[in-house]
Amino acid sequence: MRNLILIGLALVMLICRAFVGFDPNFTMGMSESDFKKKNKPELVAANEGGTRIYSTYHAATDFKFFFFRNEKLVRFEKGKNADDYQ
């Protein structure tokens, strides 16, 4: 009986997690590769100076645009439209 309760509790937690989605994880200075693994962003712009701008969104945060220079997160900004990073 105890095993059934534990299995049921685990299933409920997994189902709730599916509805909530992923938690965005980012900190200043984090590597670009770690950011891409944890947040599944879309590259929206890049220039010759080495700056890359990614876009990702989650309901838990208002930040949408993430700026990387030399493969490190240097800035993040809010935005509503696809071209707000400009």
C-alpha positions in Angstrom: 0.0 0.0 0.0 2.8 2.4 0.9 4.5 1.7 -2.5 1.3 2.6 -4.3 1.0 5.9 -2.5 4.6 6.8 -3.3 4.1 5.9 -6.9 0.9 7.9 -7.1 2.7 10.9 -5.5 5.5 10.7 -7.9 3.1 10.6 -10.9 1.2 13.6 -9.6 4.5 15.5 -9.3 5.6 14.6 -12.8 2.2 15.6 -14.3 2.3 18.9 -12.5 5.8 19.5 -13.7 4.6 19.0 -17.3 2.0 21.7 -17.0 4.3 24.2 -15.3 7.1 23.9 -17.8 10.8 24.4 -17.3 12.3 26.9 -14.8 14.5 29.4 -16.6 17.9 29.3 -15.1 20.4 32.1 -15.9 23.0 34.1 -14.0 25.3 36.8 -15.0 28.6 35.4 -16.4 27.2 32.0 -17.1 28.5 30.3 -20.2 26.6 30.3 -23.5 26.6 26.5 -23.7 25.1 26.1 -20.2 22.5 28.7 -21.0 21.5 26.9 -24.2 21.2 23.6 -22.4 19.0 24.9 -19.6 16.7 27.4 -21.4 16.4 26.2 -25.0 16.7 29.7 -26.5 16.5 30.9 -30.1 19.4 33.0 -31.6 17.9 36.3 -32.9 21.0 38.3 -33.8 24.8 38.1 -33.9 27.5 40.6 -35.0 31.2 40.6 -35.9 32.1 41.9 -32.5 31.2 38.6 -30.9 27.9 39.6 -29.4 25.1 37.1 -29.7 21.5 37.8 -28.7 19.2 35.0 -27.7 15.4 35.0 -27.1 13.5 32.8 -24.7 10.5 33.3 -22.6 8.8 31.7 -19.6 5.9 32.9 -17.5 7.9 32.9 -14.3 10.2 35.8 -15.6 9.7 38.9 -17.7 13.2 38.7 -19.3 13.2 37.7 -22.9 16.5 38.8 -24.5 19.9 37.6 -23.3 23.2 39.1 -24.6 26.4 37.1 -24.7 29.8 38.5 -25.3 32.8 36.2 -25.5 30.5 33.3 -24.7 29.5 34.8 -21.3 26.1 36.3 -20.3 26.6 40.0 -19.9 23.1 41.4 -20.0 19.4 40.5 -20.1 16.4 42.6 -21.0 12.6 42.5 -21.0 10.7 42.7 -24.3 7.3 41.9 -25.8 8.0 42.1 -29.6 10.4 40.0 -31.6 12.6 43.1 -32.4 12.6 44.8 -29.0 16.3 43.9 -28.5 17.2 46.7 -31.0 
